[in-house]
Amino acid sequence: MHDEDTEVIVFHKIVAILSSLIRLRRDLVSHALPHLGMILRQLLLCMRSCRPHLGAKQTSIVMNTQPLWMSASHSLGPEEAKSLGRLLENLNTKTTVRVLSSATLETQKAESLAKPFSKHAVYVLKAYIETVNDPLCLLPLDVRKELQPGIFALCSMISEHSRDSLMISALDAGGKLTFKALWKEYDKQRYVGKG
């Protein structure tokens, strides 16, 4: 049975834990990247809100894909989207692993999870496209705007081959249109380094 009100604090705690792991313990996260991808997919799917005036059966279909702390009447908002977007951007942030020994700290090189996570980023991006195109749900404009920097961070991670594979084999016609529009926006803001 789902809660009557969405427990926003649960969402923020999940995001805070993942952010800490990504920033401070990249060594632990790098061994569980498929699991991280699944969690990020689920967090993106949590951003959906049920369309107004859905019937009980349709609402039930949507809510069966949501965690129990989510409510059909109260969805997550722009503030939660902003924190999720920051979490996705953290995947590109170069960090060193926090260790107790000072001797190993000097020899550490700052790295990000972008390269190792690139294989999984395409599936998280697919979850975003599915969220935008879900016929029973809405992803409000203000939520999409707050998620955009994180989604662009995912776009920067995936290779051309992965991008083309997603476009050709993993999306329906609506998904392809959404992905083309998303990639066009990403290309517009991307720094190319010429001139």
Residue pairs with C-beta under 8 A, 6 or more apart in sequence:
1 68
2 63
2 66
2 68
2 69
2 70
2 71
2 72
3 68
3 69
3 70
3 71
4 71
4 73
5 71
5 74
6 69
6 70
6 71
6 74
6 75
6 76
7 69
7 70
8 76
8 80
10 67
10 69
11 43
11 46
11 69
11 76
11 80
11 83
12 80
12 83
14 39
14 43
15 43
15 80
15 83
15 84
15 87
18 36
18 39
18 40
18 87
19 86
19 87
19 90
21 28
21 29
22 29
22 87
22 90
22 91
22 93
22 95
22 113
23 90
23 93
23 95
24 95
24 97
24 98
25 97
25 98
26 95
26 97
26 111
26 112
26 113
27 97
29 36
29 113
30 113
30 116
33 113
33 116
33 117
33 119
33 120
34 120
36 117
36 120
37 117
37 120
37 121
37 123
37 124
40 87
40 88
40 124
40 127
41 123
41 124
41 127
42 67
43 84
43 87
44 84
44 124
44 127
44 128
44 131
44 147
45 65
45 66
45 127
45 130
45 131
46 66
46 67
46 70
46 76
47 75
47 76
47 80
47 81
47 84
47 131
47 139
47 143
47 147
48 62
48 66
48 75
48 131
48 134
48 137
48 138
48 139
49 75
49 76
49 137
49 138
49 139
49 140
50 58
50 59
50 62
50 63
50 72
50 75
50 136
50 137
50 138
51 136
51 137
51 138
54 62
54 136
58 136
59 72
61 136
62 72
62 134
62 136
62 137
63 70
63 72
70 76
76 143
77 142
77 143
78 140
78 142
78 143
78 145
78 146
79 146
81 142
81 143
81 144
81 145
81 146
81 147
82 146
84 147
84 150
85 146
85 147
85 148
85 149
85 150
85 151
86 149
86 150
87 150
88 124
88 147
88 149
88 150
88 151
88 153
88 154
89 149
89 150
89 153
91 112
91 113
91 114
91 117
91 121
91 153
91 154
91 157
92 112
92 113
92 114
92 153
92 156
92 157
93 112
94 110
94 111
94 112
95 110
95 111
95 112
96 105
96 108
96 109
96 110
96 111
97 108
99 105
99 108
114 156
114 157
115 157
117 157
118 157
118 158
118 159
118 162
119 162
121 154
121 157
121 158
121 162
122 158
122 162
122 163
122 165
122 166
124 154
125 151
125 154
125 155
125 158
125 166
126 166
126 170
126 171
126 175
128 147
128 151
128 154
129 171
129 175
129 178
129 179
129 182
130 175
131 137
131 139
132 139
132 144
132 178
133 172
133 174
133 175
133 178
148 185
151 182
151 186
152 185
152 186
152 189
152 190
155 163
155 182
155 183
155 186
156 186
156 190
158 166
163 183
166 179
167 176
167 179
167 180
171 178
171 179
